[in-house]
Amino acid sequence: MSTATRQPGSGAKPLAVITGVGPGTGAALVRRFQRGGYRVAMLARQAERLQALAQECRDAFAVPCDVSDDQALAASLAHITDVAGPPSTVVHNAVGGAVGNFLAIDPAVLKTNFHVNVMALLHLARWATPQMQAAGSGSIVVTGNTASQRGRANFAGFAPTKAAQRILAESMARELGPQGIHVAYLLIDAVIDVPWARKRHPDQPDDFFIQPADIADELWHLAHQPRSAWSFLTELRPFNERW
């Protein structure tokens, strides 16, 4: 659990809560929201990585947590409220994924991925919504991918959970929009530029990959759209598709 304490005057900055803070998109989101004037609560399983990022981003604080653990997530969210107050933006970027034939995958893997992708979103929204309703505003943004729209072979351990996640987010958007709370789903149809992806696609040029910082910029835009022109589903892909 984070050792951060509530600081005098810390309420002057809005709070962003970001799950799945890894070395790619998650870290880029933290940097973008801090640059935009937010205090950022960072959730991920690896405490050392979060602490290192907190050293770089002084308005960010680490909340080590496995979002698939309902009790641990609830305790972490309560801690965030104590430390930093109500959230202005929640970004569910944590993802559970697995590739495999539906006959071969361990059913427990699908269950875990459902907890990460769907149940964690539900718990985050149930925590954040009353606070956003009291403020009359807020945004909840989910990062997704094309697995949320189609069931390809060997994606049985992943695609069903992302489809359910997208539908849950859309249901939330329908209900919360009239209350001033913007819910959006950012669909990333691309290979994100992180070291393991470079190793997997060693012969691809730079413009084959989507840059985490560019994803973060677009998500920032979604979270701050004017009310007269809110988006729910936004799709990103590199201009030079070759696959």
Beta strands, then each sheet from edge to edge (+ up, - down):
strand 1: 15-19
strand 2: 39-44
strand 3: 60-64
strand 4: 89-92
strand 5: 138-144
strand 6: 181-188
strand 7: 191-192
strand 8: 209-210
strand 9: 233-236
sheet 1: 3+ 2+ 1+ 4+ 5+ 6+ 9+
sheet 2: 7+ 8+
end
